[in-house]
Amino acid sequence: MSNEKYIALNTAIHQNSCLKKVVVFSDKHLPKIVMWIFYGMLLYLAIRLDIRILACGIIPWIDFLIVTIIRKNIDSKRPFEALAYEPITPHSKGKSCPSRHASSSVIIAIAVFYIDHVLGIITAIIGAAVCISRVIAGVHYIHDVVYGALISLIFGYICFYVIL
């Protein structure tokens, strides 16, 4: 997406109060849904004394650390910094790429899919919406969420389906 399109999208959302509420709601609450699915899955595995809880708990944590280290070293500007506009949702500056929201949503969806395919697909759909909401809210470029998602997709596939 071009810089002009980011600015035009941001302006259009700021001018439409209903649309702005939807974007703010999505950006704030969709990641929480993914998180609660993840916690619910871990609780389910713990109650059943299922050994897979170790992989499902540790692999997403390692993925989060990897992405955090990468983004700290890259420390790229967010769209609202680079293009000087007000994001739809307030956010700190810097460390835009890769997106931890995108990365976490994808690795959690893979972990959930490893346990339950249907719930994993539902989590992946919500995770995709999280990725989209981060771009629409003006806090990430498209490539930020794509890189975050790809890192987790590759790491998750290797960990859950090659190693395990």
N, CA and C of each residue as an Amber inpcrd file, in Angstrom:
protein
   492
   0.8640000  -1.1700000   0.0000000   0.0000000   0.0000000   0.0000000
   0.9080000   1.2300000   0.0000000   0.5680000   2.1950000  -0.8080000
   1.3710000   3.4170000  -0.9110000   1.1540000   4.3130000   0.3080000
   2.0940000   5.2340000   0.5060000   1.9770000   6.1800000   1.6200000
   0.6880000   6.9860000   1.5290000   0.3170000   7.3650000   0.3300000
  -0.9130000   8.1400000   0.1330000  -2.1400000   7.3360000   0.5640000
  -2.1300000   6.0490000   0.2900000  -3.2670000   5.1970000   0.6700000
  -3.3480000   5.0240000   2.1820000  -2.1890000   4.9090000   2.8580000
  -2.2030000   4.8390000   4.3280000  -2.8290000   6.1010000   4.9080000
  -2.4020000   7.2380000   4.4010000  -2.9170000   8.5170000   4.9060000
  -4.4030000   8.6560000   4.5850000  -4.8100000   8.2980000   3.3660000
  -6.2230000   8.3910000   2.9700000  -7.0880000   7.4580000   3.8250000
  -6.6160000   6.2470000   4.0680000  -7.3600000   5.3040000   4.9000000
  -7.5000000   5.8410000   6.3180000  -6.4220000   6.3530000   6.8610000
  -6.4380000   6.9040000   8.2080000  -7.3990000   8.0820000   8.3050000
  -7.3660000   8.9550000   7.3340000  -8.2570000  10.1230000   7.3200000
  -9.7130000   9.6890000   7.2330000  -9.9980000   8.7420000   6.3580000
 -11.3740000   8.2690000   6.1810000 -11.9120000   7.6560000   7.4730000
 -11.0910000   6.9000000   8.1650000 -11.5340000   6.2660000   9.4130000
 -11.7510000   7.3230000  10.4930000 -10.8400000   8.2710000  10.5970000
 -10.9920000   9.3430000  11.5910000 -12.2630000  10.1620000  11.3510000
 -12.6840000  10.2920000  10.0880000 -13.8580000  11.0990000   9.7530000
 -15.1720000  10.3500000   9.9280000 -15.1280000   9.0470000  10.0820000
 -16.3400000   8.2380000  10.2270000 -16.3480000   7.6380000  11.6320000
 -17.1270000   8.2240000  12.5350000 -17.0930000   7.8010000  13.9400000
 -17.5040000   6.3360000  14.1270000 -18.4570000   5.8700000  13.3420000
 -18.9000000   4.4680000  13.4550000 -17.7730000   3.5240000  13.0330000
 -17.1530000   3.8190000  11.9170000 -16.0460000   2.9990000  11.4240000
 -14.8730000   3.0430000  12.4020000 -14.6180000   4.2090000  12.9630000
 -13.5320000   4.3490000  13.9240000 -13.7810000   3.4670000  15.1500000
 -15.0300000   3.4240000  15.6200000 -15.3630000   2.5820000  16.7670000
 -15.1300000   1.1040000  16.4540000 -15.4820000   0.6940000  15.2460000
 -15.2760000  -0.7000000  14.8360000 -13.7860000  -1.0290000  14.8050000
 -12.9870000  -0.1300000  14.2460000 -11.5420000  -0.3600000  14.1550000
 -10.9210000  -0.4060000  15.5500000 -11.2880000   0.5270000  16.4060000
 -10.7560000   0.5600000  17.7720000 -11.1710000  -0.7070000  18.5270000
 -12.4400000  -1.0870000  18.4020000 -12.9310000  -2.3020000  19.0570000
 -12.1640000  -3.5290000  18.5620000 -12.0100000  -3.6450000  17.2410000
 -11.3170000  -4.7940000  16.6570000  -9.8650000  -4.8550000  17.1080000
  -9.1920000  -3.7030000  17.0590000  -7.7870000  -3.6600000  17.4190000
  -7.5750000  -3.9810000  18.8970000  -8.5290000  -3.6090000  19.7200000
  -8.4070000  -3.8330000  21.1620000  -8.8440000  -5.2420000  21.5740000
  -9.9220000  -5.7500000  20.9880000 -10.5350000  -6.9740000  21.5040000
 -10.2180000  -8.2570000  20.7290000  -9.9380000  -8.1850000  19.4480000
  -9.6200000  -9.4110000  18.7060000  -8.3830000 -10.1210000  19.2620000
  -7.3050000  -9.3880000  19.5930000  -6.1620000 -10.0930000  20.1940000
  -6.5150000 -10.7690000  21.5200000  -7.4330000 -10.1830000  22.2720000
  -7.8460000 -10.7870000  23.5420000  -8.5870000 -12.0970000  23.3110000
  -9.3700000 -12.1680000  22.2360000 -10.0700000 -13.4140000  21.9170000
  -9.0560000 -14.5190000  21.6220000  -8.0410000 -14.1920000  20.8170000
  -6.9900000 -15.1710000  20.5170000  -6.3050000 -15.6000000  21.8110000
  -6.0070000 -14.6370000  22.6660000  -5.3420000 -14.9310000  23.9410000
  -6.1860000 -15.8610000  24.8010000  -7.4920000 -15.6050000  24.8910000
  -8.3540000 -16.4410000  25.7370000  -8.5440000 -17.8390000  25.1560000
  -8.5430000 -17.9510000  23.8370000  -8.5710000 -19.2840000  23.2270000
  -7.3020000 -20.0410000  23.6310000  -6.1760000 -19.3530000  23.5710000
  -4.8950000 -19.9520000  23.9440000  -4.8930000 -20.3900000  25.4070000
  -5.3070000 -19.4970000  26.2920000  -5.3590000 -19.8490000  27.7170000
  -6.3410000 -20.9900000  27.9700000  -7.4610000 -20.9740000  27.2830000
  -8.4380000 -22.0550000  27.4200000  -7.8660000 -23.3860000  26.9800000
  -7.1200000 -23.3690000  25.8790000  -6.4950000 -24.5980000  25.4050000
  -5.4760000 -25.1070000  26.4230000  -4.6600000 -24.2040000  26.9610000
  -3.6780000 -24.6180000  27.9690000  -4.3620000 -25.1810000  29.2120000
  -5.4570000 -24.5590000  29.6240000  -6.2150000 -25.0530000  30.7700000
  -6.7750000 -26.4490000  30.4800000  -7.3280000 -26.6090000  29.2980000
  -7.8580000 -27.9110000  28.8760000  -6.7670000 -28.9860000  28.9360000
  -5.5820000 -28.6630000  28.4090000  -4.4770000 -29.6220000  28.4130000
  -4.0020000 -29.9100000  29.8410000  -3.9870000 -28.8780000  30.6850000
  -3.5620000 -29.0630000  32.0720000  -4.5340000 -29.9670000  32.8200000
  -5.8240000 -29.7430000  32.6430000  -6.8380000 -30.5630000  33.3170000
  -6.7200000 -32.0230000  32.8900000  -6.4310000 -32.2380000  31.6310000
  -6.2980000 -33.6070000  31.1090000  -4.9110000 -34.2020000  31.3630000
  -4.0250000 -33.4230000  31.9800000  -2.6410000 -33.8510000  32.2240000
  -1.9670000 -34.2790000  30.9150000  -2.2450000 -33.5220000  29.8740000
  -1.7440000 -33.8080000  28.5300000  -0.3360000 -33.2310000  28.3850000
   0.6140000 -34.0770000  28.0530000   2.0170000 -33.6810000  27.9300000
   2.2270000 -32.6230000  26.8430000   1.3010000 -32.5190000  25.9000000
   1.4350000 -31.5280000  24.8220000   1.3700000 -30.0990000  25.3420000
   0.9660000 -29.9280000  26.6010000   0.9370000 -28.5900000  27.1900000
   2.3270000 -27.9550000  27.1790000   3.3530000 -28.7720000  27.3100000
   4.7170000 -28.2360000  27.3000000   5.0430000 -27.5810000  25.9660000
   4.7960000 -28.2870000  24.8860000   5.0620000 -27.7270000  23.5590000
   4.1750000 -26.5240000  23.2830000   2.9050000 -26.6490000  23.6340000
   1.9520000 -25.5660000  23.3460000   2.2010000 -24.3250000  24.1920000
   2.8580000 -24.4830000  25.3150000   3.1900000 -23.3310000  26.1440000
   4.5510000 -22.7520000  25.8220000   5.5190000 -23.6130000  25.5690000
   6.8990000 -23.1570000  25.3700000   7.1460000 -22.6080000  23.9710000
   6.6450000 -23.2660000  22.9490000   6.9200000 -22.8390000  21.5690000
   6.4070000 -21.4220000  21.2980000   5.1700000 -21.0720000  21.6510000
   4.7380000 -19.6770000  21.4440000   5.5750000 -18.6740000  22.2410000
   6.0200000 -19.0500000  23.4300000   6.8420000 -18.1630000  24.2370000
   8.1930000 -17.9130000  23.5580000   8.8140000 -18.9660000  23.0460000
  10.0890000 -18.8140000  22.3330000   9.9020000 -17.9580000  21.0870000
   8.8220000 -18.1970000  20.3570000   8.5140000 -17.4130000  19.1660000
   8.3780000 -15.9250000  19.5130000   7.6780000 -15.6450000  20.6020000
   7.5020000 -14.2640000  21.0520000   8.8610000 -13.6260000  21.3500000
   9.7400000 -14.3550000  22.0090000  11.0760000 -13.8320000  22.3140000
  11.8870000 -13.5750000  21.0440000  11.8180000 -14.4830000  20.0950000
  12.5420000 -14.3150000  18.8290000  12.0760000 -13.0480000  18.1170000
  10.7680000 -12.8910000  18.0010000  10.2150000 -11.7230000  17.3100000
  10.5600000 -10.4360000  18.0730000  10.5180000 -10.4790000  19.3860000
  10.8640000  -9.3090000  20.1920000  12.3150000  -8.8990000  19.9600000
  13.2160000  -9.8540000  19.9090000  14.6270000  -9.5510000  19.6640000
  14.8320000  -8.9850000  18.2660000  14.1780000  -9.5810000  17.2870000
  14.3090000  -9.0950000  15.9030000  13.8180000  -7.6570000  15.8060000
  12.6470000  -7.3710000  16.3420000  12.0870000  -6.0180000  16.1910000
  12.8710000  -4.9920000  16.9800000  13.4710000  -5.4020000  18.0920000
  14.3030000  -4.4670000  18.8600000  15.5320000  -4.0860000  18.0500000
  16.1050000  -5.0520000  17.3450000  17.2950000  -4.7890000  16.5430000
  16.9840000  -3.9980000  15.2690000  15.8200000  -4.2390000  14.6760000
  15.4340000  -3.4980000  13.4720000  14.9640000  -2.0940000  13.8470000
  14.1290000  -1.9990000  14.8730000  13.5750000  -0.7440000  15.3870000
  13.0750000   0.1960000  14.2790000  12.2130000  -0.3260000  13.4190000
  11.6930000   0.4900000  12.3180000  10.5340000   1.3710000  12.7870000
  10.3470000   2.4540000  12.0610000   9.2620000   3.3830000  12.3870000
   7.9190000   2.7800000  12.0090000   6.9150000   3.1970000  12.7590000
   5.5440000   2.8190000  12.4580000   4.9960000   3.7800000  11.4060000
   3.9430000   3.3700000  10.7010000   3.4020000   4.2530000   9.6500000
   3.0450000   5.6390000  10.1630000   2.4270000   5.7190000  11.3380000
   2.0150000   7.0350000  11.8360000   3.2170000   7.9150000  12.1670000
   4.3710000   7.3140000  12.4480000   5.5930000   8.0960000  12.6730000
   6.1630000   8.5870000  11.3520000   6.3130000   7.6600000  10.4310000
   6.9390000   7.9670000   9.1530000   6.0960000   8.9310000   8.3120000
   4.7770000   8.8060000   8.4230000   3.8920000   9.6050000   7.5740000
   3.2160000  10.7490000   8.3330000   3.5380000  10.9000000   9.5940000
   3.0720000  12.0150000  10.4290000   1.5510000  12.1450000  10.4680000
   0.8860000  11.0770000  10.8640000  -0.5590000  11.1570000  11.0930000
  -0.8730000  10.5390000  12.4460000  -2.0750000  10.7800000  12.9380000
  -2.5070000  10.2290000  14.2110000  -3.0850000   8.8400000  13.9740000
  -2.5450000   7.8200000  14.6430000  -3.0980000   6.4800000  14.4410000
  -4.5130000   6.3880000  15.0250000  -5.2660000   5.4290000  14.5600000
  -6.6350000   5.2350000  15.0480000  -6.6050000   4.8370000  16.5200000
  -5.6620000   3.9970000  16.8850000  -5.4780000   3.6210000  18.2920000
  -4.1110000   4.1240000  18.7370000  -4.0330000   4.7180000  19.9100000
  -2.7410000   5.2360000  20.3920000  -1.7080000   4.1100000  20.5020000
  -0.4720000   4.4420000  20.1900000   0.5720000   3.4290000  20.2440000
   1.9160000   4.0990000  20.4480000   2.8450000   3.3540000  21.0630000
   4.2050000   3.8520000  21.2310000   4.9160000   3.8510000  19.8780000
   5.9990000   4.5810000  19.8150000   6.7540000   4.6910000  18.5630000
   7.8100000   3.6000000  18.4660000   8.2270000   3.3300000  17.2320000
   9.3180000   2.3950000  16.9770000   8.9300000   0.9360000  17.0870000
   9.8940000   0.1030000  16.7780000   9.7570000  -1.3640000  16.8730000
   8.5120000  -1.8840000  16.1450000   8.3720000  -1.4440000  14.9060000
   7.1850000  -1.7950000  14.1300000   7.2740000  -3.1670000  13.4720000
   8.4890000  -3.5480000  13.0830000   8.6290000  -4.7590000  12.2810000
   9.5630000  -5.7490000  12.9610000   9.1410000  -6.9930000  13.0630000
   7.8640000  -7.5810000  12.6950000   6.7980000  -7.3460000  13.7770000
   5.5570000  -7.4770000  13.3880000   4.4370000  -7.2750000  14.3070000
   4.3250000  -8.4490000  15.2800000   4.3660000  -8.1210000  16.5760000
   4.1970000  -9.1840000  17.5790000   2.7480000  -9.6510000  17.6500000
   1.7920000  -8.7420000  17.3760000   0.3900000  -9.1760000  17.3600000
   0.1770000 -10.2220000  16.2660000   0.7190000  -9.9440000  15.0820000
   0.5790000 -10.8910000  13.9720000   1.2940000 -12.1910000  14.2970000
   2.5140000 -12.0750000  14.7810000   3.3050000 -13.2510000  15.1180000
   2.6150000 -14.1050000  16.1780000   2.1610000 -13.4650000  17.2440000
   1.5080000 -14.2040000  18.3310000   0.2150000 -14.8550000  17.8620000
  -0.5590000 -14.1410000  17.0510000  -1.8140000 -14.7090000  16.5480000
  -1.5620000 -15.9630000  15.7150000  -0.5310000 -15.9120000  14.8920000
  -0.2310000 -17.0530000  14.0250000   0.3150000 -18.2340000  14.8240000
   1.2600000 -17.9960000  15.7180000   1.8310000 -19.1190000  16.4750000
   0.7780000 -19.7420000  17.3930000  -0.1120000 -18.9150000  17.9280000
  -1.1880000 -19.4600000  18.7640000  -2.1520000 -20.2800000  17.9120000
  -2.4890000 -19.7900000  16.7320000  -3.3760000 -20.5490000  15.8460000
  -2.7590000 -21.9010000  15.4820000  -1.4580000 -21.9220000  15.2490000
  -0.7790000 -23.1830000  14.9290000  -0.8050000 -24.1230000  16.1320000
  -0.5450000 -23.5820000  17.3180000  -0.5780000 -24.4090000  18.5330000
  -1.9680000 -24.9810000  18.7720000  -2.9830000 -24.1440000  18.5810000
  -4.3610000 -24.5970000  18.7710000  -4.7140000 -25.6400000  17.7050000
  -4.3010000 -25.4000000  16.4600000  -4.5510000 -26.3450000  15.3770000
  -3.8890000 -27.6920000  15.6740000  -2.7370000 -27.6660000  16.2950000
  -2.0260000 -28.8850000  16.6810000  -2.8740000 -29.7360000  17.6280000
  -3.6740000 -29.0840000  18.4580000  -4.5250000 -29.7780000  19.4230000
  -5.9030000 -30.0750000  18.8480000  -6.5110000 -29.0920000  18.1770000
  -7.8750000 -29.2320000  17.6500000  -7.9810000 -28.4710000  16.3330000
  -8.1900000 -29.1910000  15.2450000  -8.1740000 -28.5760000  13.9230000
  -9.2650000 -27.5180000  13.7300000 -10.4590000 -27.7950000  14.1810000
 -11.5630000 -26.8440000  13.9820000 -11.2990000 -25.5530000  14.7560000
 -10.9560000 -25.6770000  16.0270000 -10.6690000 -24.4940000  16.8350000
  -9.4300000 -23.7690000  16.3130000  -8.4760000 -24.5110000  15.7680000
  -7.2920000 -23.9050000  15.1670000  -7.6380000 -23.0530000  13.9630000
  -8.5540000 -23.5390000  13.1330000  -8.9840000 -22.7600000  11.9580000
  -9.7250000 -21.5060000  12.4060000 -10.5820000 -21.6340000  13.4010000
 -11.2940000 -20.4640000  13.9350000 -10.3000000 -19.4490000  14.4900000
  -9.3170000 -19.9310000  15.2190000  -8.2890000 -19.0410000  15.7700000
  -7.4930000 -18.3700000  14.6550000  -7.1980000 -19.1070000  13.6030000
  -6.4700000 -18.5330000  12.4640000  -7.2720000 -17.4290000  11.7790000
  -8.5660000 -17.6190000  11.6620000  -9.4210000 -16.5860000  11.0520000
  -9.4250000 -15.3310000  11.9180000  -9.5610000 -15.5100000  13.2170000
  -9.5150000 -14.3590000  14.1280000  -8.1230000 -13.7210000  14.0720000
  -7.0960000 -14.5490000  14.0000000  -5.7250000 -14.0490000  13.8930000
  -5.5090000 -13.2220000  12.6310000  -6.0950000 -13.6590000  11.5300000
  -6.0030000 -12.8800000  10.2890000  -6.6710000 -11.5170000  10.4670000
  -7.7960000 -11.5070000  11.1740000  -8.4790000 -10.2400000  11.4610000
  -7.6260000  -9.3420000  12.3530000  -6.8800000  -9.9450000  13.2800000
  -5.9510000  -9.1710000  14.1140000  -4.9080000  -8.4990000  13.2260000
  -4.3470000  -9.2480000  12.3060000  -3.3330000  -8.7010000  11.3930000
  -3.8820000  -7.5320000  10.5890000  -5.0690000  -7.7010000  10.0530000
  -5.7020000  -6.6410000   9.2640000  -5.9810000  -5.4250000  10.1300000
  -6.4520000  -5.6570000  11.3550000  -6.7880000  -4.5320000  12.2340000
  -5.5600000  -3.7050000  12.5800000  -4.3950000  -4.3220000  12.6750000
  -3.1680000  -3.5870000  12.9970000  -2.7810000  -2.6360000  11.8750000
  -3.0110000  -3.0530000  10.6410000  -2.7210000  -2.1850000   9.4910000
  -3.7640000  -1.0720000   9.4050000  -5.0290000  -1.4340000   9.5290000
  -6.1040000  -0.4380000   9.4250000  -6.0190000   0.5840000  10.5600000
  -5.5780000   0.1600000  11.7310000  -5.4450000   1.0860000  12.8650000
  -4.2650000   2.0420000  12.6760000  -3.4310000   1.7660000  11.6970000
  -2.3310000   2.6680000  11.3870000  -1.0780000   2.4480000  12.2140000
  -0.9800000   1.3170000  12.9100000   0.1900000   1.0790000  13.7490000
   1.2030000   0.1290000  13.1150000   0.8540000  -0.4670000  11.9710000
   1.7810000  -1.3370000  11.2520000   1.6140000  -1.1720000   9.7490000
   2.7270000  -1.3380000   9.0690000   2.6880000  -1.4910000   7.6190000
   2.2720000  -2.9300000   7.3140000   1.8290000  -3.1550000   6.0970000
   1.4590000  -4.5070000   5.6870000   2.6510000  -5.4520000   5.8510000
   3.8400000  -4.9980000   5.4510000   5.0050000  -5.8920000   5.5480000
   5.3350000  -6.2380000   7.0000000   5.0190000  -5.3750000   7.9550000
   5.2510000  -5.6930000   9.3710000   4.4640000  -6.9330000   9.7950000
   3.1770000  -6.9610000   9.4280000   2.3380000  -8.0960000   9.8280000
   2.6700000  -9.3350000   9.0010000   3.0400000  -9.1540000   7.7410000
   3.4200000 -10.3030000   6.9130000   4.6870000 -10.9480000   7.4640000
   5.6920000 -10.1430000   7.8020000   6.9350000 -10.6990000   8.3550000
   6.6750000 -11.3930000   9.6910000   5.8830000 -10.7630000  10.5590000
   5.5540000 -11.3860000  11.8400000   4.8480000 -12.7160000  11.6540000
   3.8800000 -12.7230000  10.7360000   3.1340000 -13.9540000  10.4740000
   4.0310000 -15.0290000   9.8610000   4.9050000 -14.6490000   8.9330000
   5.7930000 -15.6260000   8.2880000   6.7850000 -16.2380000   9.2750000
   7.3390000 -15.4150000  10.1420000   8.2700000 -15.9400000  11.1380000
   7.5760000 -17.0260000  11.9570000   6.3740000 -16.7320000  12.4240000
   5.6480000 -17.6950000  13.2590000   5.1590000 -18.8960000  12.4660000
   4.7760000 -18.6750000  11.2350000   4.3310000 -19.7820000  10.3950000
   5.4710000 -20.7800000  10.1840000   6.6360000 -20.2700000   9.8610000
   7.7950000 -21.1440000   9.6260000   8.2410000 -21.8020000  10.9300000
   8.3920000 -20.9940000  11.9860000   8.8290000 -21.5230000  13.2780000
   7.8150000 -22.5370000  13.8230000   6.5410000 -22.1950000  13.7340000
   5.4860000 -23.0890000  14.2280000   5.4220000 -24.3860000  13.4530000
   5.5300000 -24.2990000  12.1440000   5.5010000 -25.5250000  11.3220000
   6.6680000 -26.4300000  11.6940000   7.8610000 -25.8530000  11.7730000
   9.0510000 -26.6500000  12.1070000   8.8900000 -27.2850000  13.4830000
   8.4650000 -26.4950000  14.4580000   8.3600000 -27.0130000  15.8380000
   7.2400000 -28.0260000  16.0100000   6.0520000 -27.7020000  15.5080000
   4.9000000 -28.5670000  15.7610000   4.7780000 -29.7410000  14.7880000
   5.2800000 -29.5740000  13.5660000   5.0080000 -30.6120000  12.5660000
   6.2560000 -31.2880000  12.0100000   7.4470000 -30.7600000  12.2740000
   8.6660000 -31.4300000  11.8360000   9.3630000 -32.0490000  13.0520000
   9.5810000 -31.2330000  14.0790000  10.2880000 -31.7320000  15.2720000
   9.3820000 -32.6490000  16.1080000   8.1540000 -32.2020000  16.3750000
   7.2600000 -33.0230000  17.1880000   6.6270000 -34.0870000  16.3200000
